[in-house]
Amino acid sequence: MSTDFSLPQRQSVVGIWVLFFYSLQRYGRAFWPIILIYAFRFNEVNKIYLVLSLVAVFTAIGIISYLKYLNFTFALDSENKEFIINEGIINKTKTAIQLNKIQQVNINQSFIQRLIGVYELNVDTAGSNKKEGAIKAISHKLALELKSRLLDNDLKSSYINSELISEDDSTAESVDVLQPFLKISFLSLLKVGITSNYGRSIALLLLFFSTIYENFLKFGDDDDVYKEKFGDYIDQNLVLQSILLFIFWLIFIVLIVNIFRTIYKYYNYVIVRQNGSLLLSFGLISTKSTILKPEKVQIVVSSRNFFQKKMEILELKIKQATSGEKEQSSSAIEIPGCSEAEGNEILNLLYQKIPTKGLMLKPNWRKLIFSIFLTIGLPLFAFIAIGSYIDSSIFDYAFLAPIYVICIGLIQYFKFVNNRLFINKDFIIKQSGAWDVKKEIIKPSKIQAVSTSQLFWHKKLNIGSVILHTAGGDIAFQLGDYIVLKQYINKWLYEIETSDSNWM
């Protein structure tokens, strides 16, 4: 029996616990440094005040969670073809999402939701910089039914994760369970974890330890004993361990963090092909399920570095129609650790052919000179100026300058060598990157607008820059052959005006 979504629906009653734990988790993340300091100084805290404070906090969060549940309803307005969400405790809000604007409907399940036995349904449109509709706690059957209705039944919403589809499920009769089109193996995830995201992991580690250290020093400025002990501990360890040992442990920790994060996020990554679309499911503790439609794909990014090339793997990132740079980055669908043959299969399904490079455009050598000036010339000038006029002790670190120049110089050189724009009749491919070489692939029909620029001293040199604007992000190419670029730009603009493709 189908659900009448024309009537306002509430979330599952147990969803109150989901809202409670999510609120508790949010406040915990905001105040975790203070909580950590209290944990270290637990013996000095007044236990009665601590218990009373915890009871008050839990009670307040519980009441807020119940009111959120009570005031949250969702419904389908078939007359106006809208999905309506009402929410709010004091400030009531009503969100109306037009069904024809819905870009994606994802069914996810976090660890907390898995324990309680409910699912989360997210509605994403191309006209917002955030998820416009999010239902935190509904049953699996209701989620599948609502997902099918929101997508206008063009796909029978099937949940391909084996943990989410059982033989006795009442919805299984209406779902065609197909063989996986692609399954990322555990070994491939290990390869991805070992060979990617070094910079991000190092930044997260430095941020983590610096936050702990800063909050430890700021907590209780009158308590010099803790500061002195902590400072002595740090000083002794910095003296005892050598630079090489520090680098070794940093690399080791980064590898462990990368492997753990990759497996946690992409474990049991399965892709199923159905009715010309891809159904993706992945996640170790928090499970995510999403549908990828070829006609809504804006940009496909293929990337690999030296190690990944030797291991014969690559990473794909698929961008669909969104708005805002933050949303474009966070909503991209990532497919890690697939082989080149598997990547070509995915590209062939999305584009009905494998993209080829075609005509190659190179940036002018002046781009390399300008990049070196910005990343090497200006920092060295600032270093010399500070040492000469402000603090001469900075020259004690002058031995690091040649290392900096060599490293940054090599990075800028390889970025310049890999910076290419390939153009053919059906595709535009932008290649870039120093270590991780990525190829951004778009079809001319997906272009929404084109921006060109040419400085007055570049006119005689016949060089200029172009930015291709799409609903999934921008692609820029700087200081290329301007006459050739103008010829293709005019052609692309003509295709934009005459194309009737459904890029949404």
PEFEN-V378242 format. One record per residue. SS is DSSP state (@ for helix, = for strand, . for the rest). OMEGA is omega as a letter, one per 40 degrees, with the letter a starting at -180 (none if undefined). NEAR is the number of other ideal C-beta (glycine too) atoms within 10 Angstrom. Layout:
SS:OMEGA:NEAR  SS:OMEGA:NEAR
//
This chain:
.:a:4  .:a:7  .:i:13  .:a:9  .:i:19  .:i:12  .:i:9  .:a:12  =:i:17  .:i:15  .:i:23  .:a:19  .:i:10  .:i:14  @:i:22  @:i:19  @:i:19  @:i:22  @:i:21  @:a:20  @:i:19  @:i:19  @:i:16  @:i:16  @:a:12  @:i:11  @:i:13  @:i:11  @:a:9  @:a:10  .:a:11  @:i:13  @:i:16  @:i:12  @:i:12  @:i:15  @:i:16  @:i:14  @:i:9  @:a:12  .:a:13  @:a:9  @:a:6  @:a:9  .:i:12  .:a:9  @:a:9  @:i:8  @:a:9  @:i:12  @:i:10  @:i:11  @:i:12  @:i:10  @:a:10  @:a:10  @:a:12  @:i:12  @:a:10  @:i:11  @:i:18  @:i:16  @:i:12  @:a:14  @:i:20  @:i:14  @:i:15  @:i:20  @:a:22  @:a:11  .:a:15  .:i:21  =:i:15  =:a:21  =:i:16  =:i:20  =:a:15  .:a:11  .:i:7  .:a:10  .:a:13  =:i:17  =:a:24  =:i:18  =:i:20  =:a:15  =:i:18  .:i:12  .:i:13  .:i:6  .:a:6  .:i:9  =:i:9  =:a:10  =:i:16  =:a:13  =:i:21  =:a:13  @:a:18  @:i:10  @:a:18  =:a:19  =:a:19  =:i:22  =:a:23  =:i:19  =:a:25  =:i:18  =:i:25  .:a:21  @:i:13  @:i:20  @:i:23  @:i:16  @:a:12  @:i:18  .:i:12  .:a:25  =:i:26  =:i:24  =:i:22  =:i:17  =:a:25  =:i:23  =:a:22  .:a:19  .:a:14  .:i:18  .:i:14  .:i:14  .:a:15  .:a:19  =:i:21  =:i:16  =:a:24  =:a:22  =:i:26  =:a:23  .:a:14  @:a:19  @:a:13  @:i:19  @:i:26  @:a:25  @:i:18  @:i:23  @:i:21  @:i:19  @:a:18  @:i:20  .:i:18  .:i:11  .:i:9  .:i:11  .:i:17  .:a:15  .:i:22  .:a:24  .:a:24  .:i:20  .:a:19  .:i:11  .:a:11  .:i:19  .:i:17  .:a:11  .:a:6  .:i:5  .:a:14  .:i:10  .:a:19  @:a:14  @:a:6  @:a:12  .:i:16  .:i:10  .:a:13  .:i:13  .:i:7  .:i:14  .:i:18  =:i:18  =:a:14  .:a:22  .:i:10  @:i:12  @:i:11  @:i:21  @:i:24  @:i:16  @:i:21  @:a:25  @:a:24  @:a:14  @:a:23  .:i:23  .:i:17  @:a:16  @:a:11  @:a:13  @:i:19  @:i:15  @:i:11  @:i:14  @:i:14  @:i:11  @:a:10  @:a:11  @:i:10  @:i:10  @:i:13  @:a:14  @:a:14  @:a:11  @:i:14  @:a:16  @:a:13  @:a:11  .:i:17  .:a:14  .:a:8  .:a:4  .:a:11  @:a:10  @:a:8  @:i:15  @:a:14  @:a:10  @:a:10  @:i:14  @:i:13  @:a:10  @:a:10  @:a:11  @:a:10  @:a:10  @:i:10  @:i:9  @:a:8  @:a:8  .:a:12  .:i:9  @:a:7  @:i:8  @:i:10  @:i:12  @:i:10  @:a:12  @:i:11  @:i:14  @:a:12  @:a:10  @:i:13  @:i:18  @:i:15  @:i:12  @:i:19  @:a:20  @:a:16  @:a:12  @:a:16  @:i:23  @:i:16  @:a:14  @:a:18  @:a:21  .:i:15  .:a:17  .:a:24  =:i:17  =:i:22  =:i:19  =:a:16  =:i:17  .:i:12  .:i:12  =:i:19  =:i:22  =:a:23  =:i:23  =:a:23  =:i:23  .:i:20  .:i:15  .:i:12  .:a:16  =:i:23  =:i:20  =:a:25  =:i:19  =:i:22  =:a:19  =:a:19  @:a:13  @:a:11  @:i:21  =:i:22  =:a:23  =:i:24  =:a:26  =:i:20  =:a:23  =:i:17  =:i:22  .:a:19  @:a:11  @:i:13  @:i:21  @:i:13  @:i:11  .:i:19  .:i:12  .:i:24  =:i:23  =:i:21  =:i:21  =:a:17  =:a:23  =:i:21  =:a:23  .:i:23  .:i:26  .:a:15  .:a:13  @:a:11  @:a:11  @:i:17  @:a:21  @:a:12  @:a:12  .:i:21  .:i:19  =:a:18  =:i:15  =:a:24  =:i:22  =:i:26  =:i:23  .:i:14  @:i:13  @:i:8  @:i:20  @:i:20  @:i:14  @:i:17  @:i:22  @:i:19  @:i:12  @:a:16  @:a:22  @:a:16  .:i:10  .:i:10  .:a:12  .:i:22  .:a:11  .:a:14  .:a:14  =:a:10  =:i:11  =:i:17  =:i:15  .:i:20  .:a:19  @:i:10  @:i:14  @:i:19  @:i:18  @:a:13  @:i:15  @:i:21  @:i:16  @:a:12  @:a:11  @:a:17  @:a:18  @:a:14  @:i:10  @:i:14  @:i:13  @:i:11  @:i:10  @:a:17  @:a:14  @:i:10  @:i:13  @:a:16  @:a:11  @:a:8  .:a:9  .:a:9  @:a:10  @:i:8  @:i:13  @:i:14  @:a:9  @:a:10  .:i:11  @:i:8  @:a:10  @:i:15  @:i:9  @:i:9  @:a:14  @:a:16  @:a:11  @:a:11  @:i:15  @:i:15  @:i:11  @:a:14  @:i:21  @:a:14  @:i:14  @:i:19  @:a:19  @:a:12  @:a:16  .:a:22  =:i:17  =:a:28  =:a:18  =:i:22  .:a:13  .:a:8  .:a:14  .:i:20  =:a:23  =:i:21  =:i:21  =:a:18  =:i:19  .:i:15  .:i:16  .:i:13  .:i:18  =:a:20  =:i:17  =:i:20  =:a:24  =:i:22  =:i:23  .:i:21  @:a:20  @:i:15  @:a:21  =:i:22  =:a:14  =:i:11  =:i:16  =:i:12  =:i:12  =:i:12  .:i:17  .:a:11  @:i:6  @:i:9  @:a:16  .:i:11  .:a:7  .:a:14  .:i:14  =:i:21  =:a:22  =:i:19  =:i:22  =:i:14  =:a:24  =:i:15  =:i:20  .:i:21  .:a:27  =:a:20  =:i:15  =:a:21  =:i:15  =:a:22  =:i:18  =:i:21  =:i:21  =:a:17  @:i:21  @:i:10  @:i:14  @:a:22  @:i:14  @:a:12  @:i:17  @:i:18  @:i:11  @:a:13  @:i:19  @:i:14  @:i:11  @:i:14  @:a:15  @:a:7  @:a:8  .:i:15  .:a:5  .:i:10  .:a:9  .:i:19  .:none:17
//
